[in-house]
Amino acid sequence: MKKEIRIGFILVLTLAALIWGLNFLKGKNFFSRTKSYVVIYDDVSGLLKSDGVYVKGYKVGNVQSLSFTDSTLRKLTVVLAIKNNILVPKNTIAQIYSLDLIGNKAVQLYFSNEKKYLAEGDSLQGDIEISVAKQIAPYKLQAYNLLKDLDSLSEAVLRVFNPVTSNSLKEIIKNLHTATSVIVNSSDNINSTFENIETVTRNLRENNKRISEILKNLKTASDTLSQVKLLTSINKLNQTLDETHYIVSSIKNGSGTLGKLLKSDTLYNNLNKTSVDLDSLINDLKGHPDKYIRFSVFGSKKK
C-alpha cells in the first residue's frame, strides 16, 4: 500500500511540474504575480505568445495572448502580462520590435512622464518598429536601377578601353600634354597681354568722357566740312554752267573766232582757195622739181 502511495505522489509531482513547465514556457509563472494590460495593433509583425516584454532591455513580462479584436480581422488584441511590482504610467507606448537578427520579436515599453499609473486591464498605446527590410524597401528599386547603370557603365568602359580606342586616348592625352606645355611656356606672354589689355581698358574707362567729346567734335567738324564742300561744289557748278551758256550764246551770235567760223562764208572760201593753191603748188613741184631745186654733181672748181 505504501508503495502505491509513493508512485501516486510521484505522478502528481511530475504532472504538476509538467504543467508548471508548460505554463512557464507560455510566459506564465504561478510563483510570480502579474498584471495584465491590453494593446491594440493593426499588425503584430510576427509577435508570438510568450514573447518577452522589456523595459530598457530588462525583461518585465511576457505576451500572454494574441487574438483578433472582432470578426472584421482589422485589429489584433495583445494581452501583456507584466510583473506586479512594475508600475506602468499612463500614455506608455508598447512597441513591437525585432529582438535579434533571426527575426524573433518582443515588446518594448516606453514609459511616459505621467505621474498617474495604469490599473490592471487598462490599454497601452501600440506601435511597431519599422524593420530593416521595410526601411530598405523604398531603396530596392533604386539599387536595382543603380546596378543596371553600373552594368551598362562597365560595358561602356570595356568598349572604350579596347586597343584601338586606347591608342586614340593615348594620342589625345599626349596632344593635351603638348598643348598644356605650350600654354605654360606662354603664360608670361599671356599675362603680359592681359595686363596690357587691362591697362588699355582702364585708360579707355578713365578717358571715356574725353573720348566722347572728341568724337562729338569730330562729328561736328565732319558735318561742317561736308556742308562747306557741298556748297563750294554747287557754286563752281553754277559758275561753269554760266560760262558754258555764255560761250554757246556767243557762238550762236557769231562772236569770236569760233562764231565767225560758223557764221561767215569768207573764212570758208579763203580756206578753200588756199587749199586749191597748195594743191597746185604740190603738183607743179612734183612735175618740175628743177625749177625749185639747183645742185651740182661735181661741185665747184678749185682756184
C-alpha positions in Angstrom: 0.0 0.0 0.0 2.8 2.4 0.8 4.4 1.6 -2.5 1.3 2.6 -4.4 1.0 5.9 -2.5 4.6 6.7 -3.3 4.0 6.0 -7.0 0.9 8.2 -7.0 2.6 11.0 -5.2 5.5 10.9 -7.7 3.0 11.0 -10.6 1.2 14.0 -9.1 4.5 15.9 -8.7 5.6 15.0 -12.2 2.3 16.2 -13.6 2.5 19.4 -11.6 6.0 20.0 -12.8 4.9 19.4 -16.4 2.0 21.8 -16.1 4.2 24.4 -14.4 6.9 24.0 -17.1 4.4 24.3 -19.9 2.9 27.5 -18.4 6.4 28.8 -17.7 7.2 28.4 -21.4 4.0 30.2 -22.2 5.0 33.1 -20.0 3.0 32.1 -17.0 4.6 31.8 -13.6 2.5 30.5 -10.7 5.0 31.8 -8.2 5.1 35.3 -9.6 2.0 37.5 -9.6 1.5 39.6 -12.7 -0.9 42.3 -14.0 -2.4 42.2 -17.5 -2.6 45.1 -19.9 -4.2 45.3 -23.3 -2.7 46.6 -26.5 -4.4 47.0 -29.9 -2.3 46.6 -33.1 -3.0 46.8 -36.8 -0.2 44.3 -37.4 1.7 42.2 -34.8 4.6 41.6 -37.3 5.3 38.0 -36.3 4.9 38.5 -32.5 4.1 35.2 -30.7 2.6 34.2 -27.5 5.1 34.1 -24.6 7.5 36.5 -26.3 9.1 38.8 -23.8 8.2 42.3 -22.7 11.1 44.6 -21.9 11.8 48.0 -20.3 15.2 49.4 -21.4 16.3 45.9 -22.3 15.2 44.4 -18.9 12.5 41.7 -19.1 9.5 42.6 -17.1 6.9 40.2 -18.5 5.6 38.1 -21.4 3.0 38.2 -24.2 0.0 36.4 -22.6 -2.3 36.1 -25.6 -2.9 37.3 -29.2 -6.3 37.4 -30.9 -8.3 39.4 -33.5 -10.4 42.1 -31.9 -13.5 41.4 -33.9 -14.8 39.5 -37.0 -13.6 42.1 -39.4 -10.0 40.9 -38.7 -8.7 44.5 -39.0 -7.3 44.8 -35.5 -5.5 42.5 -33.1 -5.6 42.4 -29.4 -2.5 41.6 -27.5 -2.5 41.0 -23.7 0.7 41.7 -21.9 1.4 40.0 -18.5 3.7 42.4 -16.6 5.2 41.8 -13.1 3.1 43.1 -10.3 5.8 45.4 -8.9 6.2 47.3 -12.2 4.2 50.5 -12.2 3.1 51.4 -15.8 2.5 55.2 -16.3 -0.4 56.4 -18.4 0.4 57.1 -22.1 3.1 54.3 -22.1 3.8 53.0 -25.6 4.2 49.3 -26.2 6.3 48.9 -29.3 6.8 45.6 -31.2 10.5 45.4 -32.3 13.0 42.8 -33.6 14.8 41.2 -30.7 17.6 39.8 -32.8 18.7 39.3 -36.4 17.0 35.9 -36.7 13.6 37.7 -36.6 12.4 37.0 -33.0 10.0 39.6 -31.8 9.4 41.2 -28.4 7.6 44.2 -26.9 9.5 47.2 -25.7 7.7 49.5 -23.2 8.4 53.3 -23.4 7.3 54.9 -20.2 5.9 58.4 -20.3 6.5 61.1 -17.7 3.0 60.9 -16.3 2.7 60.6 -12.5 -0.5 58.6 -12.8 -0.3 54.8 -13.4 -2.5 52.3 -15.2 -4.6 49.8 -13.4 -4.7 46.1 -14.4 -6.7 45.6 -17.6 -6.1 49.2 -18.9 -4.9 49.7 -22.5 -1.5 50.8 -23.7 -0.7 52.6 -27.0 0.6 50.3 -29.6 3.4 50.9 -32.0 5.5 48.9 -34.4 9.2 49.4 -35.1 10.0 49.8 -38.8 12.1 46.7 -39.7 15.3 46.9 -41.7 13.6 45.2 -44.6 10.8 47.8 -44.6 13.3 50.6 -44.3 15.3 49.5 -47.3 12.2 48.5 -49.4 11.9 52.0 -51.0 15.6 51.8 -52.0 15.4 48.4 -53.6 14.3 49.7 -56.9 16.9 52.5 -56.8 19.6 49.9 -56.0 18.4 47.7 -58.9 18.4 50.6 -61.3 21.9 51.6 -60.0 23.2 48.1 -60.6 21.8 48.2 -64.2 23.5 51.6 -64.7 26.8 50.2 -63.3 26.5 47.2 -65.6 26.0 49.5 -68.6 28.8 51.7 -67.5 31.2 48.7 -67.2 30.3 47.6 -70.7 30.9 51.1 -72.0 34.3 51.2 -70.2 35.2 47.9 -71.7 34.3 49.2 -75.2 36.2 52.4 -74.6 39.4 50.7 -73.5 39.8 48.3 -76.5 43.2 48.5 -78.2 42.1 51.0 -80.9 40.3 53.4 -78.6 43.1 53.1 -76.0 45.7 54.2 -78.6 43.5 57.1 -79.6 43.1 58.1 -76.0 46.9 58.0 -75.5 47.3 60.3 -78.6 44.7 62.7 -77.2 46.4 62.8 -73.8 49.8 63.3 -75.5 48.4 66.2 -77.5 46.8 67.7 -74.4 50.1 67.4 -72.6 51.8 69.2 -75.5 49.2 71.9 -75.6 49.4 72.4 -71.9 53.2 72.7 -72.1 52.8 75.4 -74.8 50.3 77.2 -72.7 52.5 77.0 -69.6 55.6 78.3 -71.6 53.5 81.1 -73.0 52.0 82.0 -69.7 54.3 85.1 -69.3 53.3 86.4 -72.7 49.7 85.8 -72.0 49.9 87.5 -68.6 51.6 90.5 -70.3 49.0 90.6 -72.9 46.2 90.6 -70.3 48.0 93.3 -68.4 48.2 95.4 -71.5 44.6 94.8 -72.3 43.7 95.7 -68.7 45.8 98.9 -69.0 44.1 99.9 -72.3 40.7 99.2 -70.8 41.4 101.2 -67.7 42.7 104.1 -69.8 39.6 104.0 -72.0 37.4 103.9 -69.0 39.2 106.8 -67.3 39.1 108.9 -70.6 35.7 107.9 -71.6 34.3 111.4 -71.2 37.2 113.0 -73.1 36.9 110.4 -75.9 33.1 111.1 -76.2 33.8 114.9 -76.5 36.5 114.2 -79.2 34.1 112.0 -81.2 31.4 114.6 -80.9 33.8 117.4 -82.1 34.9 115.2 -85.0 31.3 114.5 -86.0 30.6 118.3 -85.9 33.7 119.1 -87.9 32.9 116.4 -90.4 29.4 117.7 -90.8 30.7 121.3 -91.3 33.3 120.2 -93.9 30.7 118.2 -95.7 28.4 121.2 -95.9 31.3 123.6 -97.0 32.5 121.2 -99.7 29.0 120.7 -101.0 28.3 124.5 -101.2 31.7 125.1 -102.9 30.9 122.4 -105.5 27.5 123.8 -106.1 28.9 127.3 -106.6 31.6 126.0 -109.0 29.0 124.1 -111.0 26.8 127.2 -111.3 29.8 129.2 -112.5 30.7 126.6 -115.0 27.1 126.4 -116.3 27.0 130.2 -116.6 30.3 130.3 -118.6 29.2 127.5 -120.8 25.9 129.3 -121.5 27.8 132.5 -122.4 30.2 130.6 -124.8 27.3 128.9 -126.6 25.4 132.2 -126.8 28.5 133.9 -128.3 28.9 131.1 -130.9 25.3 131.4 -131.9 25.6 135.2 -132.2 28.7 134.9 -134.4 31.0 136.5 -131.8 34.6 135.4 -131.6 36.7 133.2 -133.9 34.5 130.1 -133.5 31.4 132.2 -134.0 32.8 133.7 -137.2 33.8 130.3 -138.4 30.3 129.1 -138.0 28.5 132.2 -139.3 31.0 133.8 -142.0 31.4 132.2 -145.5 34.5 134.4 -146.3 36.8 132.4 -144.0 35.5 129.2 -145.5 36.1 130.5 -149.1 39.6 131.7 -148.2 40.5 128.3 -146.6 39.1 126.5 -149.7 41.1 128.8 -152.1 44.3 128.3 -150.1 43.7 124.6 -150.2 43.4 124.6 -154.0 46.5 126.8 -154.4 48.5 124.5 -152.2 47.4 121.5 -154.2 48.5 123.2 -157.5 51.9 124.0 -156.0 52.5 120.4 -154.9 51.6 119.1 -158.3 54.0 121.7 -160.0 56.7 120.7 -157.6 56.4 117.1 -158.5 56.4 117.8 -162.3 59.2 120.4 -162.4 61.4 120.0 -159.4 64.4 121.7 -161.2 62.6 125.0 -161.1 62.8 124.9 -157.4 66.0 122.9 -156.6 69.5 123.5 -158.1 72.6 121.3 -157.4 76.0 120.3 -159.0 77.2 116.7 -159.3 80.9 117.5 -159.2 80.8 120.5 -157.0 82.7 123.9 -157.8 86.1 124.3 -159.4 89.2 124.8 -157.2 91.2 128.1 -157.7 
